């Protein structure tokens, strides 16, 4: 069995980083018990997640072959 590791292309690295940041922001805001935590959860974390999802879908559609 020959397993060869390949590097993650940059077109998928950026959406992955955005998704991880969005999930981290939402996790931190769930542990925080202030009214500002909802804004952080809904708008900032949600924006990072949405941007990551949209960039990922765009990278799938824009593959040159």
C-alpha positions as CSV (number, residue, x, y, z in Angstrom):
1,X,0.0,0.0,0.0
2,X,1.6,3.2,-1.2
3,X,0.4,6.3,0.6
4,X,1.6,9.6,-0.7
5,X,0.9,12.8,1.2
6,X,0.1,15.9,-0.8
7,X,0.0,19.5,0.3
8,X,-3.4,21.2,0.7
9,X,-3.8,23.6,-2.2
10,X,-4.0,27.3,-1.2
11,X,-7.5,27.5,-2.6
12,X,-8.7,25.2,0.2
13,X,-6.3,26.4,2.9
14,X,-7.9,29.8,3.2
15,X,-11.5,28.6,3.6
16,X,-10.3,26.0,6.1
17,X,-8.6,28.7,8.2
18,X,-11.8,30.8,8.1
19,X,-13.9,27.9,9.2
20,X,-11.6,27.1,12.1
21,X,-11.6,30.7,13.2
22,X,-15.3,30.9,13.0
23,X,-15.8,27.8,15.1
24,X,-13.2,29.1,17.6
25,X,-15.0,32.4,17.9
26,X,-18.3,30.7,18.4
27,X,-16.9,28.3,21.0
28,X,-15.4,31.2,23.0
29,X,-18.6,33.2,22.8
30,X,-20.5,30.2,24.2
31,X,-18.3,30.2,27.3
32,X,-18.7,33.9,27.8
33,X,-21.8,35.0,29.7
34,X,-22.3,38.6,28.5
35,X,-24.7,40.3,26.1
36,X,-21.9,41.0,23.7
37,X,-21.4,37.2,23.4
38,X,-24.5,36.9,21.3
39,X,-23.3,39.5,18.8
40,X,-19.9,37.8,18.7
41,X,-21.6,34.4,18.1
42,X,-24.2,35.5,15.6
43,X,-22.4,38.1,13.5
44,X,-18.6,37.7,13.8
45,X,-18.5,33.9,14.1
46,X,-21.3,33.5,11.6
47,X,-19.5,35.8,9.1
48,X,-16.3,33.8,9.3
49,X,-18.2,30.6,8.8
50,X,-20.2,32.0,5.9
51,X,-17.1,33.4,4.3
52,X,-15.3,30.0,4.7
53,X,-18.3,28.1,3.2
54,X,-18.6,30.5,0.2
55,X,-14.9,30.5,-0.5
56,X,-14.9,26.7,-0.4
57,X,-17.8,26.4,-2.8
58,X,-16.2,28.9,-5.1
59,X,-13.0,27.0,-5.1
60,X,-14.9,23.8,-6.1
61,X,-16.7,25.6,-9.0
62,X,-13.7,27.5,-10.3
63,X,-11.4,24.5,-10.9
64,X,-9.6,24.8,-14.2
65,X,-9.3,21.5,-15.9
